[in-house]
Amino acid sequence: MATTTPLETRLRSALTQALSSGDAVAAAAIRSALSAIANAEAVAPVATAKRASSEHVAGAVAGLGAAEATRRQLSEADAVAIVAADVSDRRSAADDYERMGPADQAERLRREADVLADLLAVRE
């Protein structure tokens, strides 16, 4: 079972609060950050010896735990770096939207970046 970093704990708590208060912008930003962390934990599958497969579903494997995928353990620093990069990307995209696109989208991206930056700034 994967361990949860303090940042992930703060993000999950903040997501619950955002959903309870109906703050769709904060909820979207937090969900995106949690997904980015989960994606970074993914490990590429390795080729294994031929396993028994299901005769009913192509590519299916049979057996207890056959569908389990290993996950990488991220440190708090790894999670912080992922979310910090997300904040940076959102601010950069907001600047681009402000120059070339709708200002309301730029404002939404800045608000999302601020929500994540505030969660990064909190240290327990």
Contacts in CASP RR format, 6 or more apart in sequence:
PFRMAT RR
TARGET T0000
AUTHOR 0000-0000-0000
METHOD contacts of the structure
MODEL  1
MATTTPLETRLRSALTQALSSGDAVAAAAIRSALSAIANAEAVAPVATAK
RASSEHVAGAVAGLGAAEATRRQLSEADAVAIVAADVSDRRSAADDYERM
GPADQAERLRREADVLADLLAVRE
2 41 0 8 1.000
2 71 0 8 1.000
2 73 0 8 1.000
3 73 0 8 1.000
4 12 0 8 1.000
5 37 0 8 1.000
5 74 0 8 1.000
5 75 0 8 1.000
5 76 0 8 1.000
5 78 0 8 1.000
5 79 0 8 1.000
6 76 0 8 1.000
6 124 0 8 1.000
7 37 0 8 1.000
7 76 0 8 1.000
7 79 0 8 1.000
7 80 0 8 1.000
7 83 0 8 1.000
7 119 0 8 1.000
7 120 0 8 1.000
8 34 0 8 1.000
8 37 0 8 1.000
8 79 0 8 1.000
10 119 0 8 1.000
10 122 0 8 1.000
10 124 0 8 1.000
11 30 0 8 1.000
11 33 0 8 1.000
11 34 0 8 1.000
11 37 0 8 1.000
11 83 0 8 1.000
11 119 0 8 1.000
12 34 0 8 1.000
14 26 0 8 1.000
14 30 0 8 1.000
14 115 0 8 1.000
14 119 0 8 1.000
15 27 0 8 1.000
15 30 0 8 1.000
15 31 0 8 1.000
15 34 0 8 1.000
17 23 0 8 1.000
18 24 0 8 1.000
18 26 0 8 1.000
18 27 0 8 1.000
18 30 0 8 1.000
18 115 0 8 1.000
19 27 0 8 1.000
25 108 0 8 1.000
25 111 0 8 1.000
25 112 0 8 1.000
25 115 0 8 1.000
26 111 0 8 1.000
26 112 0 8 1.000
26 115 0 8 1.000
28 112 0 8 1.000
29 90 0 8 1.000
29 111 0 8 1.000
29 112 0 8 1.000
29 113 0 8 1.000
29 115 0 8 1.000
29 116 0 8 1.000
30 115 0 8 1.000
30 116 0 8 1.000
30 119 0 8 1.000
32 86 0 8 1.000
32 112 0 8 1.000
33 82 0 8 1.000
33 83 0 8 1.000
33 86 0 8 1.000
33 116 0 8 1.000
33 119 0 8 1.000
36 82 0 8 1.000
36 83 0 8 1.000
36 86 0 8 1.000
37 74 0 8 1.000
37 79 0 8 1.000
37 82 0 8 1.000
37 83 0 8 1.000
40 72 0 8 1.000
40 74 0 8 1.000
40 78 0 8 1.000
40 82 0 8 1.000
41 71 0 8 1.000
41 72 0 8 1.000
41 73 0 8 1.000
41 74 0 8 1.000
42 69 0 8 1.000
42 71 0 8 1.000
42 72 0 8 1.000
43 69 0 8 1.000
43 70 0 8 1.000
43 71 0 8 1.000
43 72 0 8 1.000
45 69 0 8 1.000
51 61 0 8 1.000
51 62 0 8 1.000
51 66 0 8 1.000
52 61 0 8 1.000
52 62 0 8 1.000
52 63 0 8 1.000
53 59 0 8 1.000
53 60 0 8 1.000
53 61 0 8 1.000
53 62 0 8 1.000
54 60 0 8 1.000
54 61 0 8 1.000
54 62 0 8 1.000
61 67 0 8 1.000
74 82 0 8 1.000
80 120 0 8 1.000
83 116 0 8 1.000
83 119 0 8 1.000
83 120 0 8 1.000
84 120 0 8 1.000
86 116 0 8 1.000
87 113 0 8 1.000
87 116 0 8 1.000
87 117 0 8 1.000
87 120 0 8 1.000
90 109 0 8 1.000
90 110 0 8 1.000
90 112 0 8 1.000
90 113 0 8 1.000
90 116 0 8 1.000
91 109 0 8 1.000
91 110 0 8 1.000
91 113 0 8 1.000
93 109 0 8 1.000
94 105 0 8 1.000
94 106 0 8 1.000
94 107 0 8 1.000
94 109 0 8 1.000
94 110 0 8 1.000
94 113 0 8 1.000
95 106 0 8 1.000
97 103 0 8 1.000
97 105 0 8 1.000
97 106 0 8 1.000
97 109 0 8 1.000
98 106 0 8 1.000
END
